[in-house]
Each structure stands twice: as C-alpha cells, then as structure tokens.
Amino acid sequence: MKVITKSKMKVFSALLLSVGIGTSFLSGQESGSMQKIIVDGIEFLDLNKNGKLDKYEDTRLPESKRIDDLMSRLTLNEKIDLVMGTGMKGFEGLIKDMVVGGTEYLVPGAAGTTFPLEKYGIPAVVMTDGPAGVRISPTRKNTNKTFYATGFPVGIALASTWNSPLVQSVGEAMGNEVLEYGSDIQLAPAINIMRNPLCGRNYEYYSEDPLISGKIAASMINGIQKNGSGVSLKHYAANNSEKNRMELNVHVSQRSLREIYLRGFEIAVKESNPATIMSSYNKINGVYTSADYDLLTTILRNEWGFKGLVMTDWLGGYSKGLEALKGNASEHYTSQQLKAGNDLLMPGIALQKQDILNDLKSGTLKEKDLNVCVKRILEMVFASQKMKNYQFSNNPDLKAHASIARLAATEAMVLLENKQQALPITSSSNKLAVFGSYSYNFVAGGTGSGDVNKAYVVSLTDGLLNAGFKIDSDLSAIYKSFVNQEVLKIKEKLKADPMNLVPLIPQPQVDIATIRKSALQNDLAILTIGRSSGEMDDRKIQDDFYLTKDEIGLIDNVSREFHSLNKKVIVVINVGGPVDIASWSNKVDGILQAWLPGQEGGNAVADVLTGKVSPSGKLTITFPIKYEDVSTARNFQGFPADNPTDVVYEEGVYVGYRYFNTFNVKPAYEFGYGLSYTQFEYSNLKINNSDFTKEVSVSIDIKNIGKTSGKEAAQLYLSAPAGKIDKPVKELKAFAKTKLLLPGETQTLTMVINPKDLASFYTDKSSWIADKGTYKIEVGASALDSRQTTTFNLEKDIVVEKVNNVMNPKEKITELKPR
C-alpha cells in the first residue's frame, strides 16, 4: 500500500483527473479518518487532516499496535456495539428490539455478522453455517443468478474415511467457497461426542471417540483456514442431545468431562488453532457454558493456550431460550458471559445491551472486562479477508468441489455385510430392481444449520443410471409418483412450521405380485432405508432407530422373492447414524452404510456398488444389536422425560466402544469395523523408540493380500494398567490409512503416541497420570479385530500434566464401574 502525503496532493489530484476521477473523491469527510483510493490497481492511503496517518490505519504497523491505537479511540457505546453481533434474518417479527445492524445485504443467507464501525473503516465480519458446506441463500434481489454451494458429506461420513489428508482437502474446498462468497467465519466443524445413537445432530459430529473427533476436526480446520478464512469450532461443550438443549443442565464428573467431552476440543485447538470457538447452549454442573469462566478461560485459554475468540451459539445463555427473542428471558447472564471469556454475543438483542449498560453503571461489570472482549473481536476482524479488502468473486469452482465431495463420500461408505461376495455388482447384473422411497429421494444432509442450498442431489437411482445400469421402469413409476406426492406434503408442513424436523417418507404399498414380477425380470434388488434428522430434537427409538413395519415388510418380501430365484438383495443405509440392522441382516446379502453423503451421494454409492472403488470406510460409532445395549439408553435425554432440565452422565467414561468392550456387550458392528473387496495382512509391529516420557513412534506393515486394489485404515489401541482407578479395556490412541494398495503391495504406516495418551485423569490429584506397569499396544482393523500386539513397561508413575481443579459436579454422581 502506498501513502500519499499532503505535499504530493496537487500531483496526485492531477493524476486522478487524468484517469477520470474528480478531486472531490479525495477530499472526503473532515473526520480525520483514512481514505483508501485505488488507481490502476494501486491502493493509496490519504492522510488525516493533520497530515499524519493514525496508527490504527497504518498497515505497515503490527496489528497489535493498530488495535491498541483503535481501542484508545472507541467510545463505550462503540465497544458495547462490538461485543454484540447481528443477524437472525427472518426473526424480526419475533425479536424485541433486536440489534440488526443492517448487514444482511453483505451475504444473503449468512448466519450473522459482527457489528461494523464504519467511522473507523472497520467492516462487518460475516459468519456462515455450517459443517457440511457454506449455507447462503441461493437467490438474491436484482439478479437472476443463483448462488449455490457444494453439499459435502456430513461429519460422521467424513470421519468414517479415517483419512486426515482427504478431510483437509474437503476443508480447503469448503474454505474456498467461504472466501469466494464473501464470508469470513465458517461455523464449523462440530465435534460433540456421540454419547447416544439418537442425538439429532450426530450426523454433524464425528465420533463417539474424542481422539478421532479431535484429529479429524483439526484436519478440517487446517483445510478451511488455509484459505485465510476462519472457523468456529462448536459446540463447546457437552451438547450431546437436542431436546430442550437451551435449558438442559448436564451433570458430569471432571474425569468424564476431561477424558471424553473436552479431549477432542483440546486436540483440535492444539493442532489447528481455530479462529473462534462457539460455546454451547447447555449448562455444565449448573453453569451455562457461555458464562463459565473455568471452561472458557481456565481450561480453554490458560491450560490449552487458545488465543482466539469465543462466541455464543445464537441466543445462548438464556434460561427461557427462545423467549429471549421476545425479551421475556427470566435470567440474564450477559455480564457473566463477557467476564467468563465469551467475547461475542450472537446475534445481539436490546436486552443484552441494557444488561451491559446497567452492570457497567453498578460496577458489576468493569470496562477492563469489556476491553478484553473487544480486543479479541478486533483481532479477529483485523485478521479477516474483509479487512484485507479481498475482492471475492461469488464464483467458486463448484464443479471441482463436487468431484472432491464425491471422492470423500465414496471413501466414507462402510460395507457392513457382503455375503458370498454379493458385491461388487458384476457387469452381467445390469438390470436392477430398486426399492425403497429413499432410493428415489436420497438424503444428502441434515436439517437446520447443517443444511446447504445445493444445486442438485444425485439420488441412488440417478447414480445407478449414470453408472450404466437399467432400472425396472414399472417399479420406478410407482415410487416416483408416490415419493413426489409425499415430498410435496412435507414441503407444505415445513412451510407452515419451518422449525419442524423433516418427517419420514413412508413406503408405498408394493404388492407381492409386483415384487415377484420384478424378481423375474431383474438380476438384483437394491433397497434403501433412509432417515433425516437435525436441530431442535432427537431421533426416536420406534420407527426411526428401529425400522417401521412397512420397511421390515418390504425387506421380508423382496428378500423372499429374489432369493427364491437365487438373486441377491443389497440394502443401502442412507442415515446419519445407527439404525437397527441386527434384527434383519440375515435376510439380505449385502449392506452398505452410505451415511448422508452430500450432493454426489448417488454417484458415490454407485462407485462402491460397482467396484469402481473398493470400500474403505470404517465406523466411528458402535452399532448396537438393540438400543437397550447402549450405556446411555436409560439416561440419554435426562429428566423429566417430556421436557428434560437435567441429565446425569452416570455412565462415566464408558461411552461407545469403551462400554461395549469393557462390559463384554456384543455389538452388531463394532467401532472401527468396515469390510473391503480385498484383504489386508498386518505384520512387523515395532515401537521405534522406548522413551515414553516423549513422543513414541509405532510402525506397522500393511500388505494387500487380495486380488483388488484397496485402502486400509489401521487403528492403534492402548490398554493401560489399572492403577488406582478403573479404566476401559482399551482406547484408541492413533490411526493411519494406507494409500491405494495394489494387490501384493505393502506400505509401512507410522503412528505417534505421546505421554498424555498413556495417562488417565485423576480427579483427586487434578492430574493426568500414566500409571506404572505393563501397557499393551494393539494395532488392528477394528476395536475387536486386533492383528498385531506388543507390550512395554513403565517402571514408575509419570505425572504427565497438572491442571486446575475446576468444573466438579455440585452433587455426587454414582458412575458406572466394571465389576
């Protein structure tokens, strides 16, 4: 950037006139503020009326000095404006005196923005949802152009790839769309633990395990932020159910909190440096997360070293939740939020502004506390592309990004069953009977903030047609007519109440004669089971986790008729989490877990079914035989059941596979499970150095011993000596995935474990301690499929990390323990 001085003003004025710009453009307002003037691509700074450049305007100075200078100029009202965001488009009629800020025009459909201070040249920073893509409005005023964004596979699908570099490439593509659509902060990724299979937003999250959650999140964050945009890692923390989430009080022990619910956030913070973090709606042990100093400052900043900004979830921290929209919230936590280290209040309402003014007047809130938050907000703004005046195009390469979405979706799919090599489908089986409503209306993603306005969604039938298959036209006519009518009904319901979840599309009545005729005329049957879920509520046990009567009847009838002619039946699961499979899996030949695979879903499924790609996805959540087998089945949403206000995490650290393995409960499909069209041999496990007070490398050779090329995700589990506290039988501590291995090819994978991976959290000592004794390392294909083992000894206890004794429950929790 060039600086123009007053002595050069006349020369510069002549230059402006020579290129057709009047000198009135130069004079501007007599406010003493900077003006930017661009001539032939060169940007100039006009000095203030005193002939000097104010420090905050001078891009030659370090940002810290510029921010300090600006802070000294801000009025109290301007500081208050900055800590209150804008947004909530569409809620103006409900919200009492909402602070809107007039920034909707910047990126229509964005979730919100920071408050602009135009007097100082400080722009509004734009924030867009969400975890599966950039959520913006596809249509805008005064233009016929559409502004679609790529619908990427959802979080659970991306994690099921076990492929960190691939996830980073998805992040880079998403981050490019953030940048080119004029956004600054993508409100993603979401990494809450899948405590129970029924959480409505499990599809957005990554796993029941904190290590893979943190590692995959770090890859996504590094990808998005590589473009210069920022992220908001969410929902911090213990937001593991949706029902009454704005008032729910989570009672959890410090050990469970640190080992399970905070660990993924810790890994992501330390390995990717997210620009912002979003606090969750719920309370933890009686304190709203957005007003919890120990959560947001003691742990996040002081222990983990987080340097960025914390924002609330939209209207977070009010006991009556959405009643705050009407100004009726019975409890106000505004000042507590700011003092706790929750810097930005989204989306900003008049009630909050009045809280701040009242508390500053009474001394409950000090201006120095406000200043801390303001400075962090300005640091985010100064680091943004808006502040750098990036000229976004509104035209990202959606075609290239669709290819990345397809690749990721294909690698995410988990082959659960493949009896007698029913898959891949051979070229001779080219006539297909396709059953199930969701085959014709494939679910790409979830609802709410996880939704994306996509240009298209490839259904399963479209994907199969694109792959060259012939599809039974009589069946197709029945399903298309029925599904189209049901989709219209659903749209009308959602138009009447947009906050509703998308209802399940039922099954048409396809009689036995039609199925029998189809079995005679076609080579193979494919049947899809689909589900949608999202914000505001959780999934149900009946007719959701367990299949409906019509779905079971369809599986029974199709399997009976096709098997009577020695023809195969393949089921595709188009769901963002587990469903009951154990009760009917013996009736079919192949089962493919396709998740919610994004806009290219049908093509990706076809890639796997045809063998164009050998499946390599593996589960990051345990599939139980029955719902009651889950450790959280009795206390998932809390109590009272109709409107839960409290939930006790009495299962302790025994979530997911930690429970199934330790308590010998047989799953339908274990954590880490996934079949391939080829086979892999594990050998030569080595610990490459023996100093367990430092990082230790573990290597393993993976050989493709089958006849098809494929990838393998190897998982390293650690079994620790009991010490003085109970521990899970084994825990995931590292993972790595091979490249595409040709038949007979071998690759050596190296995984790293560090001292904290050996440690458990001792609440009475406020310490992570690795107990002395014998440790076992297992490397294998799943939590139950160990291929190579080795052991090592620690001669004495190692106190790996001493932390603060904070966030303990106020009442005793009787946690689940192994006998």
N, C-alpha and C positions, 0 to 999 in steps of 0.2 A: 504494500500500500504506500502511495506517495503522500507527502504532506505539502500543502500549498501555504505559503506564508503571505502576510499582508503586503509585503514589498513586491511580491510577484502577482498581486491581484490583477493589476491592469493587463499584464501579459496574458494571464490566464483568461480574463474576460474576453480578450481579443480571440483567444483560441476557441472559447465557447461559441462566439459569434461566427467564427469561420466554419464550424461544423453544424451551425444552425440552431444553437441553444442560446436563448436570451440570458443576459446578465442578471435578470430578476431571479433566475433559478439559484444563483449564487448567494443572493442577499439573505433569503430565508427569514426566519424569525429572529428577533433580538433576544434570544433566551440564553445565549451563551453555550448552547449545546452544539455538538458536532453535526456536520452535514457530510454525507457521502456523495461524491459526484463521479460518475463513470463516463469517461471519454475514450472511445476506441478501445474498450476493454480494460483501460487503466483506471483504477479506483483511487480517488483523491480524498483527503480529509481537509475540510475547511476549519481553520482555527476559530476559537471563540472570539467574542467581541473585544477581549483584552489582548488578542494577538498570541494567545497561548492555547495549547492542546490540553484539555482536562485529562487527568491521569486515567480515569476510567474509560476514556475514549481511545487512548493511545495503544494500538495493537502491538506496538514494539515492546511494551512493558509486560512483565509476567502477569498472568491472570490474577494471582493473589493480590498484587498491588492495585490492579484496576478495580477489583472487587472491594478492597478496603476503602479506596477513594469513593466509590459509589455509595457504600454503606454510610459514609460520613455525610452524604448529601440527602439521604432519604428522610422524609418525614415519617412520623409514627404511623399515620394513616397509610402511607405507601408501603411500609413494612407489613402492616396487617393485610393489605391487599395481596401482597406477595405470598403469604402463607395460606391463602385461600384460593383454591383453583376455580375453574369454571367448567361448565358442561351440563350434563343431564338433558340434552336436547329431547324434546317431546314431553317433558315433565313440568313445563312451565305452569300449566293449569293447576297442578297439584302442589307445587312448591311455594311456600310462603316467603316472599321477598328473596328469592334465590339470587345469588351473585352470579350473573351470567357472563358478563364481560364482553359479549359481542364477538366471540371468536369462532363461531360455527362456520363462518364463511371460509376459514383457512383450509380445513379438510373436512368437508361434509361427511357425517357419519362417525367422526372420531369420538372417542370416549370423553375427552375433555382437554383442557389446556391449563397452563399456568397463567397468571394474570399479567398482561403486558403493561409496561411503563413506557409509553411512547415518548414522554418528555425526555427520557434518557436514552432512547433508542434501544430499549430492552424489549425484545419480541415475546410473544406468547409461544411457549413450547408445547407442541401438540403430542397427545398421547392416544394411541390406538390399541384396541383389543386385537388379537388375543393369541392364545397358544398355537392355533392351527393356521394362522395367516392374518394378514392385515385387514381388519374389519372397518371398511369405509362404505359410504353409500355409493351404489353403482350409478345413480343418476344425479344430475345437478341442474340447477337453474341455468337457462340461457345457453344450453348446449345439448345436442343430440348424442354426444359421445357417451359411452358407458365406461365406467371405471372399475373394472373387475379386479379382484386379487386372487392369487393362487390358493386353492384349498389343499393344504398339505395334510398328510396323515396326522391323526391326533397323537397326543403324548404317549399313551400306552403303546401305540403302534411303533412310534419311533424308538422307544426304549427296548421294544422286543427285537429290534435289529441287533442289539448288543454291539453296535458299530459306531464308536465315537466319531471317527472322521466323517462318516456318512451323515450323522446328525449335524455335525458342524457345517457341512455343505448345504443342508436344508436351512440352517440358521443364516448362512450367507445369502441364500436366495431370498429368504424372508426379509432379512435386513436390507437388501437392495430395494425391495418393494416399500419398506418403511421409508427409506431415503427418498426414493423417486416419487412417492405420493405425498411428500411434504410433511411426514410425521417425524417425530424426534425420539419418542419413547414407545417401545412396543411393550404392552402389558402382558408379559410372558417372560420365561416359562412358569408353569405352575407345578409345584413339586410336593404337594402334600402326600402323606403316606396313605396307601390304600389299606386302611385299617379293616375294612369290611367290603365284600364284593358289591354291596348295594349302594355305595355312595354315588350320588347322582353325577358327580364330576370326576369320577375315577378315570373316565376316558381322557381327561385333560392331563392327568397326573402320569407318573412314570412307573411306579412300582410300590410293592409292599416293603421293599428293602431300601434303606437310606443310602447305601453306597452307590447302587446303580442309579438311584434318583439324582444324587449329587453329581456324579460323573457325567451322566447324560445331560443334565442341566448345564453344567459347565461348558460342554461342547456346544450346546445350542446358544448360550450367551456369547461365547467367543466368536461364533459364526455371525450372529446378528450385529454385535458391536464392532466387528471388523470393518463394517461399512461406515463407521462413525456415528451411528445411531446408538441409543441406549436401550436398556431393558428395565423391566420392573419384575424382579423375582418374587413370586407370590405362592400361597397366602401364608404369611409368617405370623403365627404357626398354629398347629393342631386344629386346623379346619378340615376335619375328616368326615363330616356329614353335612347335608344341606338343610335338613328340616329345622326351621327356627334358628338358623345359623347366626342371626344378628343378636340373639339373646342367650345363646347356649353357653353355659359355664362348664368348662372341661376340667375335671379333677384328675390330675395325673402326677405321679411321683417324679421327683427330679431325675432319678436314674432313667426312667422310661422316656422322659422328655429329652434328655441329652443323648441317649443311645439311639432312639428311634425317630422322634419327631423333629429334632433340631439338627441331627447329624448331616442330613442331606443338604440343608441350607448352609451349614458350616463348610462342607466340601465345596459347594458351588461358589460361595463367597471367596474362599481362599484360592480357588483355581481359575476364577474368571473375572473377578472384580466387577460385579454388576453395577450399573449406574445408579439404580434405585431398587428399593425393596418395598413391597406392599404389605402392610400389616393386615391381619385377618379381622373378621367381624367378631369372633367369639371371645369369651373370657378364658383365661387360664388360671385356675385356682383363685377365682374371684375377681380378677383384674382384667379389664379389656386389654387385649394385646396392644392396641393403639395407644394405650395410656400406661403401659407397663415399662417403667424405667429400666428394670433389670433385664427385660427381654430385649429392648431396643438400644440400650446404652451399655449396661454392664456386660452382657454376653455378646451382642452383635458388634459393638464398636470397640469396647475395651479388651475383650478376650479374643475376638476373631479379627480385629483390625479393619472392619468395614469403614470405608471413607465416604460413601455416597449418601444419598438422600433416602429417607423413609416417607412414604405417603400412605394415607388411609385407603382402604377399599372405599368404594363410593358410599358416603354417609356412614362410614364405620365409626363405632364408639357411642352409639345412642341406644339406650335400653329399649326404646319402643321402635327401633328400626325405622321402617318406612314412615312412621308417624312423624319423624323429624322433618319429612318433606312438608308437612302441614304446620310445622312449628309447635308440635304438641309433645315433643320428647320430654319425659318426666325427669331425666337425669342428664346433666350436661358435663362433658369431660374435656371440653376444648383446651383449657389451660393445662390440665394434666397430660393431655396428648403432646402438646408442644414441649412441656418440661421433660417428658419421658424420652424425647428424641424423635417424635413423629412430626417431621418438619412441615409437610404439606397436607392440608385438609382438602379432600376431594369430595364433592365438587365445589364446596363453598356455599354456605347459606347464611342469611342475615342473623340467625340465632347465634352462630359461631362468632361472627364479627362483634356482636353485642357482648358475648361472653368475654372476649379478649379485652374490649374496652373497659368493661366493669372490673375485670380482675387486675388490669394494669392500674386502674384508679385505686383499688383497695389494697394493692401490694401483693395479692395472691400470685400474680404473675409479674416478673421483673422484665424490664426492657432488655436486659442482657440475655435472658432466656429466649426472648423473641429473636434477638440478633443472631443467636446460634442457628436457628432455623432459617432465617432469611439468608444468611451467608451460604448455607448448603444449597438452597434453592438457586441462588445466583451462580454458584459453582456449576450446577447442572446446566443452567441457561447459557453461561459463557462457553461451556464445552459443547453446546449443541450446534448442529449444522445451520439452524436458523441464525444464530449469532454470527456464524461464519459466512452468512449470506449465500448459502448453497442454492443454486438455481435448479430446483428439482424439475423433472421432465413430465411427470404424470404419465409416463410411458415405459414402465419396466418391461423386461423381456419375458412376458408371461409364457410364451411357447417353451423357452429354455427351462423355466421354472417348473412347468408342467412335467417335463421329462425327469427332473430331479424328484418331483413328487411321486411319479410312477416308480422310479427306481427304489425310493425309500419304502413305498407301500409294498412292493414286491418282496423286498428283503425283510419286511416286518412280519410277514404272514407265517403262522405257526401250523405246521402239519401235525395234527393230533392223532389221527388214525390213518393207516394205509395197509389194509388187509390184503394179503396176496398181491401186493404191488398193483392195486387198483389204479393208482396214479403213478406217473403221468398218463394222461389220456393219449392213446396212440392215434396215429393219423387215420387208421381204418375205422375208428369210432367217431365218425364225423357228424352223425345225426343224433341230436341231443333233445331230450325231453326236459324242459326247465320248469320246475315247480316252485311255489312259494311267492307270496306277494312281493317280498323284498328283492327277489331276483329282478323284478321289473321296476323297482323304485329303491335302488341301493342307497344306504345311508352313508354319506360321506363324512359327516362330523356331528358334533353335539350341538345343543341349542344354547341360547344366551350369549355371553361374551365369548364363548368358544366357537361361535358360528362365523362363517366367512361368506361374503357375497361373491360367489364363484360364477364364472362364465358358463360352466356346464358341469354335470356329473355323469360320468360313464357308468351306466348300470351294468349288472352282470351280463344280461342278455346282449347289450351292445358290445361289451368286451369279447364275448364269445363269437359274435358275428364278425367283429373286427379280426379275430384270430382265424376266420375261415370256416367256422362250424355252421351247420344247418340246424335251425331250431324249429321244433314242432310248431307249425303255424296255428293249428287248432287250439293247442294249449295257450299259445301266446295271445290269441284273440280273446280267450276267456279272461286271462289275467290282466291284460292291458285295459280292457273295458272296466273291469271291477276296480282295479287299483286307481285308475284315473278318477272314478267317481268318489272313492274314499279319500283321495288326496284333496279334491275339491271341498269335501265336507270338513276335513281337518283345517284347511285354509280359512273357511268361514268361522270355525271355532276360535282360531287364533286371532282372526280379525276382531272378534268380539271381546276377546281377552288375551292380549299379547303375552301376558305373564304365564299363561298355561304352558305345561310341557306338551310336546307333540305326542298325541295318542298313538297306540299301537295300531298299525294297519292290520285288519283281520284277514282271514283266508277265505277266498270264495269256496263255495261247495262244488268240488270237482268229484263227480260220481265215479264209482268203481269201473263202470263200462268205459268211461273216457280214459281213465288211467290204464286200463287193460289194453285198449286200442293203442295208446301211446307206447306201451311196453313192446307191443308187436312191431311197431313202425320205427322205433328208435334204438340206438345202440347203447345208450347210457342215460341215467337220470341224474340231474343236478337239482338240489333243493336248497333254498336259502332261508335261514332263520335270522330275522333282523330285529333290532331294538334301537330306540333313540332315548337319550337322557340329557340332562343339563342342569342348569342352576335352579335354585329355589326348592327343590325336593329331591328325595332319593328314590331309587328303584324299589319295586315291590318284590315280595317273595313269590306270591302266586301270580301266574300269568305274566311273569317277567323273568325272574331267575328260573323258576320252573316254567316250562313251556305250556302254552294254552292247550286245551282239549283238542281244538281243531288242528294245531300244529302236530301234536302227538299222533292224532288220527291220520294226518297226511303222511307222516313218516312211516307209519304202520302200513298203510295201503300201498304207497309207492314201493316200499321195500318188498312187500309180499308179491306184488305183480311182476316187478322186474326180476326178482330173484327166482321166481318160478320159471323164468326163461334164461336163467344163468347170466343175467345182465346186472351190472354194478350200479350202486347208488352212492352218490357223493353229496355230502352236506357242507354248505358254506355258512359259517357263523359270522354275521355282519353286526357285531355288537361291540361296544366299548369296554367290555368287562366279562367276567364269567357268567355263564348260564349253566343250568343242569345239563350234563351230557351223559353222565354215567347210567342214567335210567334207560337210555335208548341207544347208546353207542354200539351195542352188539347187533343192532338191526341193520346197520349200514356198513359200507365198505371203506369209505374214506371220509375224514372230517378235516376241513381247513378253517382255522381261525383267521379270518380276514380283518378283524377289528373294524374301525371306522377309517377307511384308508384314504380319504381325500377324494379330490375330483377325478383322479385317474383310476379309481378303485376297480372298476370292471375290467379294464385292460390289465391291471396288475394281477388280479385273480386269474385271468386267462393265461398270463405269463407263467404262473406257477402250475396251473392245472395241466398245461400242455407240455411242461418240462422245459420250456424255453429258459426258465430259471429254476434251479433246484432250491427248494425251500430251506431257509437257514435261520428263520426267526425262532426265538425261544421265549417261553413265558416269563414275565416279570411279576406275576401274581399267581398264587396257587389256585387251582380249580378244585373245589371240594366235591366229594361224592354227593353229599347233601348239605344244605345250608346250615343245618344244626351242627355240623362238624367244625364250623369256624369258631375260633376262640372268642370272637366278639358278638356272636349271634344273639346272646341274651341281653347285651347292653349296648347295642350299636348306636341307636339314636338318643338314648337316655330316657329320662322320666320327667313328668308324666308322659305317657305314650302319645296322647293326642297333640300335645304342644310342649315338647321337652324343653326344660330350662336347665337341667343338669345331666351330665353324663360322667360316669366314673370309669376310668380306664383300668379296670381291675385285672385285666389280662397281663398288665405289666409289659415286659419286653417280649412277651410271647405272641407276636403278631405274625400272621402268614406262616411261611415255612418254619420259622423258629418254633412255632407251636406244633405244627404237624410232625416235624422231625423229633422234637424233644419229648412229646407226649405219645408218640407212636400212633398217630392218627393217619390212616391211609387216605391219600388224596385221589381224586380222579386223574389229575395230571399235576405233577409236582412243579414247583418253582424251577425255572431253568430248562424245562422239558421242551423238546421240539424234534421232530423227525426230519430226515433228509432223503433224497433219492439216491444217496450214496452212503458209504460207511467210512468212519474215521478210526484210526488207531492212535492211541496216546502212548508215548514212551519217553524214556530218558529224562525223568523229572530231576531237576537239580536246584539246590539252593546255592547261589553263586557267591555268597559271602555269608559269614556267620556272626557278624556283629549286629545283634538285634537292638542295640541302642541307636542304630542308624537305619537308613533305608536298606532293604534287602531285596535282591533280585531273585526271582524264581523263573526258571525256564522249563519248557516242555516241548517235545517234538510231536507234531500232528501230521499224520500221513493219511492221504485219501486212498483207502484200500478197495474202493468200489469201482464201478465202471462209468460213473458220471462225474463231471466236474461239480464242485460244490464248496461252500464255506462252512466253517465250524466255529462256534463260539465256545471257548474254553473258560471254565469258571473255577476260581480258586476259593476253597472254603477252609476256614481255620477252626479247629477245636481247641479250646483253651482249658487248662486245669481249673478245677472248681474254685480253689482258693477259699475265701470265707463267704462268698455269695454264690447263689445259684446262677447258672449260665445256660444258654441254649446249647444244644448238642454241637451245632456248627453254625458258622456265619460266613456269608460271602464277604471276601476281603479284596478281591481283584478279579478282573476278567479281561479277555482279549479275543479278537476274532481274526481268523486267517484271511488271507487274500483268497481269490478263487483258485482252488487247488485242482489241477488236472489229475486224472486217475494215476496213481502211483507217485504223485508228488508229495514232498514233505516240507513243512515250514516249522521253524523254531519260533515259538512265541515266548516273549519275556514279560513277566508281570512283576510289579513292585508292591511290597508291603512295608509299612513303616511302623515305628514303635506303638503309635496310637491304635493301629489295627490289632495289636495283641491285647490291648487294655480293655477293661470294663470300668464302669463308673461306680466308685464307692461313695455313696452319699454321705456317710459318717465322716469321711476324710476329705470330702469335696475334691476328689482327685480321680484322674484316670490312672489305673494301676494295672500293670502286667504282672500277674502272679507267677511266682516261681513254680517250676515243674515242667512236665512234658507237654509240648504242643504238637498237634498233628496237622499237617497240610494235606489236603485232598484236592486234586485237580481232576475235573471230570466234565461230563456233558449235561449234568443237572444236579439238583440238590440230593437226589437219590441214586445217581449214576456216577459213582466215583471210579476213575480209571487208573490213577497213579497216586500213591501216598508216600509221605516221608514224615519224619519227626525231628524235633530239635528240643533242647532243654534250656531253660533259664535257671541259673544257679541261685538267683535271689530275686525278690520283688523289685520291679522298676516303677517308680513314680514318674509316669510319662508327662503328666501335666497337672498342676494345681490350679483350681478355678475357684470362683466365688460361690459361697453357699447361699444361693438365691432360688426363688421360684418353687419353694417347697409347698405342698398342699397344706391347707389350714386344718384339715381333718385327716385322721388316719385312714389310709387306703389298704385294705387287705388284698394283696396281689396274688395272682395265680403262681404257684410254685410246683416244680416237679417233686414227686414223692421220693 
